[in-house]
Amino acid sequence: MVLCQKMICDWRYPISDMRSKEQIKDQTPSIKDLLCVTPKRYDRNLKRTHFHLNSMIMKRFRILLLLISALLFSPFFTLIAQPPTVDHHLHIRSEDGTQALVRILDEVQGQQGVKLQPSVEAGDVVALLDSTGTEKAVLLSTAYFFAMPDLEFENERERLRRENEYVAEQAGHNPDRLIPFCAVNPLSEYALEEITWCGEDERFAGLKLHLANSDLDFRNEQHVKALQEVFKRAGELDLALIVHLWTRHPDFGAKDTEIFIQEILPEAGDVTVQIAHLGGPGTYSEVTREVAGTFSKAIQNGEVNGSNLYFDLAEVPERPERASDEQERQRREQANRELADLIRELGTDRVLWGTDWIAGPPQVYMSKLQWRLPDDLWDAIRENKAPYLR
């Protein structure tokens, strides 16, 4: 009990994952207030108010019951009976990468004054894995921040290279458990040169592409040609691909997915292609259903080589326990039921676990590991490993 008390009382929680802000805001104060009541404080209270011994015992007993309830029902203390073997979608960044993210949040997304953890290092990630029993993590570079077309960064290319170097260096501290992926904007004029460097460096297992950050449009023929060249180069260098497929196009959906399947995916050859967030923006939505459904149909019809195509679940499952009312809770539960059907439709052998963690308290990471889908699905996918890890 003392250990739990100290852990919560000493907690510091810089917000870096904006989707976790509400969780921390809602849950932290009451639990922290509950646990940070020391025996000395009670002694002072007793002397001042002359409580009887029985009253003191009952009070402490009630505190103990509340404490146990807090530990049992607080998401960041939820125990996972069978943890995932691999986190296939986890971000890491340097201090320079953090500053780039702050600019994006401020100048592009209008979120001023966000305070982020300065950097994320190998030790932070390994501690997270150890805390949950997860064996390995795929470290995704966010170097594409520096090539985001909405902003101009001085020494863009040099800083992008340094960010990729940082990820490789951090993974090198624990190469058996941390697998680095470099990153580029596929539309940048130096994209193929950076990809060639990544492939020849031999520290990287693959390449991360974030098409929304890069403002790629599948309806633009020049963009499609550029992405074809990127996939071809990655295939030649045996670099696996993790692709945030969703774009900013207001009608992104089946049409864009079909273009990707028919015109771009074949260029990768036999390397693994992992579609992040089931093809959606990082939530479960109509877009997610439409895109994943299009992939499922293509696989079943033999239009795509399903042997090297995988999908990760990073940030896709809904969280009913965070619903604001009963109607919203039911909506989220229904979404998870639909998601379960979608996973089975795609094939549980091609669905990978991931958290999309990018920094913040370990408790936030642990809350992402709460399984919100049927147990048989968890049993079916929790040990899945992408081919680039085997």
ZADOGU-46810 format. One record per residue (C-alpha): x, y, z; residue number from 0. Coordinates in Angstrom, 1 decimal, m for minus. Layout:
! ZADOGU-46810
X  Y  Z  NUM $
...
//
This chain:
! ZADOGU-46810
0.0  0.0  0.0  0 $
2.8  2.4  0.8  1 $
4.3  1.7  m2.6  2 $
1.1  2.5  m4.4  3 $
0.7  5.7  m2.3  4 $
4.2  6.9  m3.2  5 $
3.8  6.1  m6.8  6 $
0.7  8.1  m7.2  7 $
1.8  11.0  m5.0  8 $
5.0  11.4  m6.9  9 $
3.3  11.2  m10.3  10 $
4.1  13.9  m12.9  11 $
2.0  13.9  m16.0  12 $
3.0  16.1  m19.0  13 $
0.4  15.7  m21.6  14 $
1.7  14.6  m25.0  15 $
m1.1  12.4  m26.3  16 $
m4.0  14.8  m26.6  17 $
m6.5  11.9  m26.8  18 $
m5.5  11.0  m23.2  19 $
m5.9  14.4  m21.7  20 $
m9.5  13.9  m20.8  21 $
m8.7  10.6  m19.1  22 $
m6.0  12.1  m16.9  23 $
m8.2  15.1  m16.2  24 $
m11.1  13.0  m15.1  25 $
m9.4  10.4  m13.1  26 $
m6.2  11.7  m11.6  27 $
m7.3  14.2  m8.9  28 $
m9.7  12.0  m7.0  29 $
m7.3  9.0  m6.9  30 $
m4.4  11.2  m6.1  31 $
m6.3  13.0  m3.3  32 $
m7.4  9.6  m2.0  33 $
m4.0  8.0  m1.9  34 $
m2.0  11.0  m0.8  35 $
m3.3  11.0  2.8  36 $
m0.5  10.1  5.1  37 $
m0.8  8.6  8.6  38 $
0.8  11.7  10.1  39 $
m2.0  13.8  8.7  40 $
m4.5  11.5  10.3  41 $
m2.7  11.7  13.6  42 $
m2.8  15.5  13.5  43 $
m6.5  15.4  12.7  44 $
m7.2  13.0  15.5  45 $
m5.4  15.1  18.1  46 $
m7.2  18.2  16.9  47 $
m10.7  16.7  16.9  48 $
m10.3  14.1  19.6  49 $
m11.7  11.3  17.6  50 $
m12.2  8.0  19.5  51 $
m10.1  5.0  18.6  52 $
m13.1  3.2  17.0  53 $
m13.9  6.2  14.8  54 $
m10.3  6.3  13.6  55 $
m10.3  2.6  12.8  56 $
m13.5  2.8  10.8  57 $
m12.3  5.9  8.9  58 $
m9.1  4.1  7.9  59 $
m11.1  1.0  7.0  60 $
m13.3  3.1  4.7  61 $
m10.2  4.7  3.2  62 $
m8.8  1.3  2.6  63 $
m12.0  0.1  0.8  64 $
m11.9  3.2  m1.4  65 $
m8.3  2.6  m2.1  66 $
m8.9  m0.9  m3.2  67 $
m11.8  0.2  m5.4  68 $
m9.6  2.9  m7.0  69 $
m6.9  0.4  m7.8  70 $
m9.3  m2.1  m9.2  71 $
m11.3  0.3  m11.4  72 $
m8.7  2.8  m12.4  73 $
m7.7  2.1  m16.0  74 $
m4.0  2.6  m15.4  75 $
m4.0  m0.2  m12.8  76 $
m6.0  m2.6  m14.9  77 $
m4.1  m5.9  m15.1  78 $
m3.8  m7.7  m18.4  79 $
m3.9  m11.5  m17.9  80 $
m2.2  m12.1  m21.3  81 $
m0.3  m9.1  m22.6  82 $
0.4  m8.5  m26.3  83 $
3.7  m9.9  m27.5  84 $
4.5  m6.9  m29.7  85 $
3.5  m3.2  m29.9  86 $
3.5  m2.7  m33.6  87 $
2.8  1.0  m33.5  88 $
4.8  3.2  m31.0  89 $
6.3  6.6  m31.7  90 $
9.6  8.0  m30.4  91 $
11.0  11.5  m30.9  92 $
14.0  13.7  m30.0  93 $
13.8  17.1  m28.4  94 $
13.9  18.7  m31.9  95 $
11.1  16.4  m33.0  96 $
9.1  17.6  m29.9  97 $
9.5  21.2  m30.9  98 $
8.3  20.4  m34.4  99 $
5.2  18.7  m33.0  100 $
4.6  21.8  m30.8  101 $
4.7  24.0  m33.9  102 $
2.2  21.7  m35.7  103 $
m0.2  21.7  m32.8  104 $
0.1  25.4  m32.4  105 $
0.2  26.7  m36.0  106 $
m1.7  24.0  m37.9  107 $
m4.2  22.5  m35.4  108 $
m4.7  25.6  m33.2  109 $
m3.7  24.0  m29.9  110 $
m1.7  26.7  m28.2  111 $
0.3  26.2  m25.1  112 $
0.5  22.4  m25.1  113 $
3.3  21.1  m22.9  114 $
5.1  18.0  m24.1  115 $
7.6  15.6  m22.7  116 $
10.9  16.9  m24.2  117 $
12.0  13.6  m25.7  118 $
11.3  9.9  m25.6  119 $
14.2  7.6  m25.2  120 $
14.9  3.8  m25.4  121 $
14.8  3.5  m21.6  122 $
11.3  5.1  m21.5  123 $
10.0  2.5  m24.0  124 $
11.6  m0.5  m22.4  125 $
10.2  0.5  m19.0  126 $
6.7  0.6  m20.6  127 $
7.2  m2.8  m22.1  128 $
8.4  m4.2  m18.9  129 $
5.4  m2.8  m17.0  130 $
3.0  m4.6  m19.2  131 $
4.9  m7.8  m20.1  132 $
5.2  m6.9  m23.8  133 $
8.3  m8.3  m25.5  134 $
9.0  m5.9  m28.3  135 $
8.0  m2.5  m29.8  136 $
8.2  m1.1  m33.3  137 $
9.7  2.4  m33.0  138 $
8.3  4.8  m35.6  139 $
10.1  7.9  m36.5  140 $
8.2  11.1  m36.8  141 $
10.8  12.7  m39.1  142 $
8.0  13.6  m41.5  143 $
7.0  16.4  m39.1  144 $
9.9  18.5  m40.6  145 $
8.6  18.0  m44.2  146 $
4.9  18.9  m43.5  147 $
3.9  21.2  m46.3  148 $
1.9  23.5  m44.1  149 $
5.0  24.8  m42.4  150 $
8.6  25.7  m43.3  151 $
11.4  24.4  m41.1  152 $
14.9  25.7  m41.5  153 $
17.3  23.0  m42.6  154 $
14.4  20.7  m43.2  155 $
16.3  17.8  m44.8  156 $
19.1  17.8  m42.2  157 $
16.7  17.8  m39.3  158 $
14.7  15.0  m40.9  159 $
17.8  12.9  m41.2  160 $
18.8  13.6  m37.6  161 $
15.4  12.6  m36.4  162 $
15.7  9.3  m38.3  163 $
19.2  8.9  m36.8  164 $
17.9  9.4  m33.4  165 $
15.3  6.6  m33.7  166 $
18.0  4.2  m34.9  167 $
20.4  5.2  m32.2  168 $
17.8  4.7  m29.5  169 $
16.8  1.3  m30.8  170 $
20.4  0.4  m30.8  171 $
20.4  0.5  m27.0  172 $
18.2  m2.6  m27.0  173 $
18.2  m4.0  m30.5  174 $
16.5  m7.3  m29.4  175 $
13.4  m5.5  m28.3  176 $
13.2  m2.2  m30.2  177 $
12.8  m2.2  m34.0  178 $
13.3  1.1  m35.7  179 $
11.4  2.5  m38.7  180 $
12.6  5.6  m40.5  181 $
10.2  8.1  m42.0  182 $
9.8  10.6  m44.9  183 $
7.3  12.7  m46.7  184 $
6.8  10.7  m50.0  185 $
6.2  13.9  m51.9  186 $
9.4  15.6  m50.9  187 $
12.0  16.0  m53.6  188 $
14.6  14.0  m51.6  189 $
12.3  11.2  m50.5  190 $
13.9  8.5  m52.6  191 $
17.4  9.5  m51.5  192 $
16.4  9.3  m47.8  193 $
14.7  6.0  m48.3  194 $
17.9  4.7  m50.0  195 $
19.9  5.8  m47.1  196 $
17.5  4.1  m44.7  197 $
17.8  0.8  m46.6  198 $
21.5  0.9  m47.0  199 $
22.0  1.8  m43.3  200 $
20.7  m1.7  m42.3  201 $
19.6  m0.6  m38.8  202 $
16.1  0.1  m40.0  203 $
13.5  m2.6  m40.5  204 $
11.2  m0.4  m42.5  205 $
9.7  2.9  m43.5  206 $
6.8  4.8  m42.0  207 $
4.6  7.0  m44.2  208 $
2.0  9.4  m42.8  209 $
m0.1  10.5  m45.9  210 $
m2.3  13.0  m44.0  211 $
0.7  14.8  m42.5  212 $
2.3  14.8  m46.0  213 $
m1.0  16.1  m47.6  214 $
m1.0  13.3  m50.2  215 $
m4.1  13.0  m52.4  216 $
m4.9  9.8  m54.2  217 $
m7.0  11.7  m56.7  218 $
m3.8  13.6  m57.8  219 $
m1.9  11.6  m60.5  220 $
1.5  13.2  m59.7  221 $
1.0  12.2  m56.0  222 $
0.2  8.6  m57.1  223 $
3.3  8.4  m59.3  224 $
5.5  9.7  m56.4  225 $
4.0  7.1  m54.0  226 $
4.5  4.4  m56.6  227 $
8.2  5.2  m56.7  228 $
8.5  5.2  m53.0  229 $
6.9  1.8  m52.7  230 $
9.1  0.5  m55.5  231 $
12.3  1.8  m53.8  232 $
11.2  0.3  m50.4  233 $
10.6  m3.0  m52.1  234 $
14.0  m3.0  m53.7  235 $
15.7  m2.3  m50.4  236 $
13.6  m4.9  m48.5  237 $
12.1  m2.2  m46.2  238 $
8.7  m3.0  m44.7  239 $
6.1  m0.3  m45.0  240 $
3.8  1.1  m42.3  241 $
1.3  3.4  m43.9  242 $
m1.1  5.9  m42.3  243 $
m3.4  5.6  m45.3  244 $
m6.0  8.1  m44.4  245 $
m5.6  11.5  m46.1  246 $
m7.1  15.0  m45.7  247 $
m9.4  14.6  m48.7  248 $
m12.9  15.2  m47.5  249 $
m14.3  12.2  m49.3  250 $
m11.5  9.8  m48.5  251 $
m12.8  6.3  m48.6  252 $
m13.3  3.3  m50.9  253 $
m12.2  5.1  m54.1  254 $
m8.9  6.1  m52.6  255 $
m8.4  2.6  m51.2  256 $
m9.0  1.0  m54.6  257 $
m6.4  3.3  m56.1  258 $
m3.9  2.3  m53.5  259 $
m4.7  m1.4  m54.0  260 $
m4.6  m1.4  m57.7  261 $
m1.9  1.2  m58.5  262 $
0.4  1.5  m55.5  263 $
0.5  m1.7  m53.4  264 $
1.8  m4.0  m56.2  265 $
5.0  m1.8  m56.4  266 $
6.1  m3.0  m53.0  267 $
6.7  m6.5  m54.2  268 $
7.0  m9.0  m51.4  269 $
7.8  m6.7  m48.5  270 $
5.3  m6.4  m45.7  271 $
2.8  m3.6  m45.9  272 $
1.1  m2.7  m42.6  273 $
m1.9  m0.4  m42.8  274 $
m2.1  1.7  m39.7  275 $
m5.4  2.2  m37.8  276 $
m7.2  m0.3  m40.0  277 $
m6.9  2.4  m42.7  278 $
m8.8  5.1  m40.8  279 $
m7.6  8.3  m39.1  280 $
m7.0  6.6  m35.7  281 $
m10.6  6.1  m34.5  282 $
m13.4  3.7  m35.4  283 $
m15.6  5.5  m37.8  284 $
m17.5  5.2  m41.0  285 $
m14.3  5.8  m42.9  286 $
m12.6  3.0  m41.0  287 $
m15.4  0.6  m41.9  288 $
m15.4  1.6  m45.5  289 $
m11.6  1.4  m46.0  290 $
m11.1  m1.9  m44.1  291 $
m14.2  m3.3  m45.9  292 $
m12.7  m2.5  m49.2  293 $
m9.5  m4.2  m48.3  294 $
m11.4  m7.3  m47.1  295 $
m13.3  m7.5  m50.3  296 $
m10.2  m7.2  m52.4  297 $
m8.5  m10.0  m50.4  298 $
m11.4  m12.3  m50.7  299 $
m11.7  m11.7  m54.5  300 $
m8.0  m12.3  m55.0  301 $
m7.3  m8.7  m56.1  302 $
m4.5  m8.3  m53.7  303 $
m1.7  m10.5  m52.3  304 $
m2.9  m11.0  m48.8  305 $
0.2  m12.8  m47.7  306 $
2.2  m9.6  m47.1  307 $
m0.7  m7.3  m46.1  308 $
m1.4  m6.5  m42.4  309 $
m3.4  m4.1  m40.4  310 $
m2.8  m2.6  m37.0  311 $
m5.4  m1.6  m34.4  312 $
m3.6  1.4  m33.0  313 $
m6.2  3.7  m31.3  314 $
m9.1  2.0  m33.1  315 $
m11.1  0.4  m30.3  316 $
m13.6  2.7  m28.6  317 $
m13.6  3.3  m24.8  318 $
m17.1  2.9  m23.4  319 $
m16.0  3.6  m19.9  320 $
m15.2  7.2  m21.0  321 $
m18.6  7.9  m22.4  322 $
m20.4  11.1  m21.1  323 $
m23.8  9.4  m20.9  324 $
m25.6  6.1  m21.4  325 $
m26.4  6.7  m25.0  326 $
m22.8  7.4  m25.9  327 $
m21.7  4.4  m24.0  328 $
m24.1  2.2  m26.0  329 $
m22.8  3.8  m29.2  330 $
m19.2  2.9  m28.3  331 $
m20.1  m0.6  m27.3  332 $
m21.9  m1.1  m30.6  333 $
m18.8  0.3  m32.5  334 $
m16.6  m2.3  m30.8  335 $
m19.0  m5.1  m31.8  336 $
m18.8  m3.9  m35.4  337 $
m15.0  m3.7  m35.1  338 $
m14.9  m7.3  m33.8  339 $
m16.8  m8.4  m36.9  340 $
m14.5  m6.4  m39.1  341 $
m11.4  m8.0  m37.6  342 $
m12.8  m11.4  m38.2  343 $
m13.7  m10.4  m41.8  344 $
m10.1  m9.3  m42.5  345 $
m8.7  m12.4  m40.8  346 $
m7.3  m12.4  m37.3  347 $
m4.0  m13.7  m38.6  348 $
m3.3  m10.4  m40.4  349 $
m4.4  m8.0  m37.6  350 $
m1.6  m6.6  m35.3  351 $
m1.7  m4.9  m32.0  352 $
m0.4  m1.4  m31.5  353 $
m1.0  1.5  m29.2  354 $
0.0  4.7  m31.1  355 $
1.8  5.9  m27.9  356 $
4.0  8.9  m28.5  357 $
4.9  10.0  m24.9  358 $
3.3  10.7  m21.6  359 $
2.8  8.9  m18.3  360 $
3.1  5.1  m18.2  361 $
m0.4  5.0  m16.9  362 $
m1.7  6.4  m20.2  363 $
0.2  3.7  m22.0  364 $
m1.2  1.0  m19.8  365 $
m4.8  2.4  m20.3  366 $
m4.3  1.8  m24.0  367 $
m3.8  m1.9  m23.4  368 $
m7.2  m2.4  m21.9  369 $
m8.9  m4.8  m24.2  370 $
m12.4  m3.8  m25.2  371 $
m13.2  m6.6  m27.6  372 $
m14.2  m10.3  m27.1  373 $
m11.7  m12.5  m25.4  374 $
m11.5  m14.9  m28.3  375 $
m10.3  m12.1  m30.5  376 $
m7.6  m11.1  m28.0  377 $
m6.4  m14.7  m27.8  378 $
m6.3  m14.8  m31.6  379 $
m4.2  m11.7  m32.2  380 $
m2.2  m10.9  m29.1  381 $
0.8  m13.1  m30.2  382 $
0.7  m12.0  m33.8  383 $
4.0  m10.7  m35.2  384 $
4.6  m8.9  m38.5  385 $
6.9  m10.8  m40.8  386 $
9.6  m8.1  m40.5  387 $
10.0  m9.3  m36.8  388 $
10.4  m13.0  m37.5  389 $
//
